[in-house]
Amino acid sequence: MTPSRRWNGWGDARVQEALKPEAQAFLAQAVGQPQPLPDATLAEALAQVDAQPTRLPRHPLIDTRAETRLRASFGQSMHDWLRLRFGVLGRVTDGVAFPDSAAGCACCSPGHASTACRCCRGTAPPASRAT
C-alpha cells in the first residue's frame, strides 16, 4: 500500500476534489440541504483498534500494530468504506502476516496464494507458527 492512499476511502489522499456548485445546487433541490456528517479521524479509528488487543501470540512475521491491523481489516466495498469513513469499525483483524516468501509460511504449499490462506491473513495462525 502506498503511503498516499486514503486510510478511509478510495484514491490518493493528496487529491482533494470539492463538489462543484452546480452539483451542490442540483442535490439541494433534489434531496434538500445537506447535513454532512463528520469524518472519523485516523486517530479515532486507531483508538478503536487499540481497544481490541490482539489475541495472537507474538511472532516475528506477524505485525499487530494498530495501523497495520486497521488497513488490513477492510476492503474497498461501499460498506467497508462507509464503516471507515464514519468510524464504525467493529471487530478488526488480530494481526497481519508478512512471510519472507511462500516457503516461509508453514501452511502454504508452493504456488498457493497467500491472501487466500487464513494464516497469511493473520486470522488464525497454525500452532506450528506460534512462539
N, C-alpha and C positions, 0 to 999 in steps of 0.2 A: 504494500500500500504506500502510495506516495504521501509525503507529509502535507501536501497541499489539498488532499481530498477532504471534503467536508466530513466531520465526525457524525453529523446528524442528518445527512441527506445526500443528494446526488450532486456531482460536479466538483469543480475546483473551488476551494474556499477563497481563492484570491479574486474570483469573479463575482461581482455584486451587480445584479440587474434589477432595477426598480420596475414596477408595473407602470406602463405608460398612462398618462392622464386620460386618454380616450378609453382605455380598457377599464380604468377605475370608474369613470362616469357610466360606462355601459353596465358594469356589475352593480353599481349603486342603484341604477334604475331597475335592473332585472331582479335583484335579490335584496336590496336595501343597503344602508350604510354598513360597512364592515366593522366588526368588533374584534380586532386582532388579538389573538392570544399570545402571551409572551413565550419566546422560545426558551427551552431549558438550556442552561449553560453547561459546558463540558464539566466544570467543577461540580455542579449539582448532580450530573449523571455519575461522575466518578465517586461521589459520596454515597450514592445508592449502591454502587458496586462494592465499595469498601465495607458497606453494612452487611454484605453477604460474603463472609470469609470463605475461601476456597476449602473444599472438602478433600482436596488431593494432597497426598504426601509430597514433600519436597523432592524434586528430581531435576537434574541439570538440563534436561531437554524440554522441560515444561515451564512456561512463563505464566506466572499467576499475578502479574501486576495488573492493577485495576484497568488501565487504559487498554492494554492488550486484550484483556477479557471482554471489555466493552465493545471494542471494534470487531472482535471475532464472533460476538453473540447475535449479530443481526445481519440480515441480507439486504437486498435492495428492493424489496416489495413495498408497496404503499403502506401496508400495515406496519412493517418494521420502521419505515421512515417516519411515520406519524408517532410511533412509540418513542423514538429517539428525539424527534422534534419537540415533543411536549413533555418529555421526562417521565414517561410511564413505562419503565423498563421491565419490571417483573424479574424473574429469575434469569441470571446470566451464566454463561459457561464458567466452569471452575478453573480452567487453565487452557493454554494453547501449546500444543507440542510442536517443536521445531526440530525434527530429526536431522542429523547430519546428512543423511541420504536415505533412500528407501530401505537400504540394508540396515540402517540404524534403527529402524522401527521393528521391534521384535515380532509384531503381529502381521506385518506386511510381507507378502510374498513378492518376488521380483515382478515389476510391471504393475503392481497394484496401485491404484490411485489413492494417495494418502488422504485426500479430502473426504473419501468415502469411508474411511476407517475410523471407528469410534476412538481408538487410541490417539490417532493423529489429530482428531478434533478436540481432544482434551476432555471428553465427556466421561470416559470410563477406561482409565489405563489398566492394562493387564497387571496382575500381581507381579509378574516377572520383571516389570519395569519400575515398580515402586522400590524406593530405598529407605 
